[in-house]
Amino acid sequence: MPGVIMRRTNAGRTLYPWIVGLAWALAALAAAPALAAQDGGGAAAEPPSVWYEFTVGGASARLTCRLCQPAWNLGPVVTAAVGGYAGQRLRLGVEVSRWTYLDPGARETLTGIGLVMHLQPNPGRGLYLTGGLGWSGYRAGDFSYDAPRLTLGAGWDVPAFGRWVVGNVVALDASAFAPLRNGDVTVVPQAGHGAVRFAVQMRRR
């Protein structure tokens, strides 16, 4: 992470209204296939039209650049996702995440939002593969980093009660090819960020 932390910045906050609008648009897109199937009438025992889940766990994260500390920092992470079904084996939705770590110099945060996909190779088993595309925003004092994000991972869940399932998930969030800024000044033209998440999940299907 950056070795010198100055004061907190407002850089990138103008992105948040756009991000909220994107979240609503992606949520509607993810739920559209299931809602269309429901309106079309027919099969009675189809999966519910909407699913949502929450995860809580830890993530080891690292900002990579020529001026950054070569260390992975472990901090708590929470995620929430909502979406719809595109078949018995495929779930689509929107996921938001928040990670934080208290560095001796400043509080570090990583906020993510994106479209997520869960694919079950065998619907009769709990294993599923997850992937997604989105955006990550890193903040530490006066430093900021915003970049596209790729997510890859896998999870396992088992029935708990009613329509709820519980399980765990491991995922890698990776971002690259974006500048690290100090206020309005570009400190490093190209930097990368990676985070490995280990979490416990609850999902209503």
SULQUIDA-V847875 format. One record per residue. OMEGA is omega in radians with two decimals (999 if undefined). Layout:
omega:OMEGA
omega:OMEGA
This chain:
omega:3.14
omega:-3.08
omega:-3.12
omega:3.14
omega:-3.11
omega:-3.10
omega:-3.11
omega:-3.08
omega:3.05
omega:-3.09
omega:3.08
omega:-3.10
omega:3.09
omega:3.10
omega:-2.97
omega:3.06
omega:3.10
omega:-3.13
omega:3.12
omega:3.10
omega:3.10
omega:-3.14
omega:3.12
omega:-3.13
omega:3.13
omega:3.10
omega:3.12
omega:3.13
omega:-3.10
omega:-3.09
omega:-3.03
omega:-3.11
omega:-3.11
omega:-3.13
omega:3.11
omega:3.12
omega:3.14
omega:-3.14
omega:-3.11
omega:3.13
omega:3.05
omega:-2.90
omega:-3.02
omega:-2.98
omega:3.12
omega:3.10
omega:3.07
omega:-3.04
omega:-3.06
omega:3.00
omega:3.02
omega:-3.07
omega:3.08
omega:3.06
omega:3.08
omega:-3.13
omega:3.14
omega:3.11
omega:3.04
omega:-3.00
omega:-3.13
omega:3.00
omega:-3.04
omega:3.05
omega:-3.07
omega:3.14
omega:-3.01
omega:3.08
omega:-3.10
omega:-3.10
omega:3.02
omega:-3.11
omega:-3.09
omega:3.13
omega:3.14
omega:3.12
omega:3.05
omega:3.07
omega:3.03
omega:-3.12
omega:3.08
omega:-3.13
omega:-3.11
omega:-3.09
omega:3.03
omega:-3.09
omega:-3.12
omega:-3.06
omega:-2.99
omega:3.02
omega:3.06
omega:3.13
omega:3.10
omega:-3.12
omega:3.00
omega:-3.10
omega:3.13
omega:3.10
omega:3.11
omega:3.12
omega:-3.13
omega:3.07
omega:3.10
omega:-3.11
omega:-3.06
omega:3.03
omega:3.09
omega:3.10
omega:3.06
omega:3.14
omega:-3.13
omega:3.04
omega:-3.14
omega:3.08
omega:-3.08
omega:3.14
omega:3.03
omega:-3.14
omega:3.07
omega:3.11
omega:3.11
omega:-3.08
omega:3.13
omega:3.14
omega:-3.08
omega:-3.09
omega:3.01
omega:3.08
omega:-3.11
omega:3.09
omega:-3.13
omega:3.06
omega:-3.13
omega:-3.05
omega:3.05
omega:3.08
omega:-3.13
omega:3.10
omega:3.03
omega:-3.09
omega:-3.10
omega:-3.09
omega:3.11
omega:-3.13
omega:3.13
omega:-3.06
omega:2.99
omega:-3.06
omega:3.02
omega:3.14
omega:3.06
omega:3.13
omega:-3.14
omega:3.14
omega:3.12
omega:3.12
omega:3.12
omega:3.11
omega:3.11
omega:3.12
omega:-3.12
omega:3.11
omega:-3.09
omega:3.00
omega:3.09
omega:3.14
omega:3.11
omega:-3.09
omega:3.04
omega:-3.08
omega:3.05
omega:3.04
omega:-3.08
omega:3.08
omega:-3.14
omega:3.00
omega:3.07
omega:-3.09
omega:2.96
omega:-3.04
omega:2.99
omega:-2.99
omega:3.11
omega:-3.08
omega:3.07
omega:-3.12
omega:3.12
omega:-3.08
omega:-3.13
omega:3.11
omega:3.12
omega:3.10
omega:3.11
omega:3.10
omega:3.07
omega:-3.07
omega:2.99
omega:-3.00
omega:2.99
omega:-3.03
omega:2.93
omega:-3.12
omega:3.01
omega:-3.06
omega:999
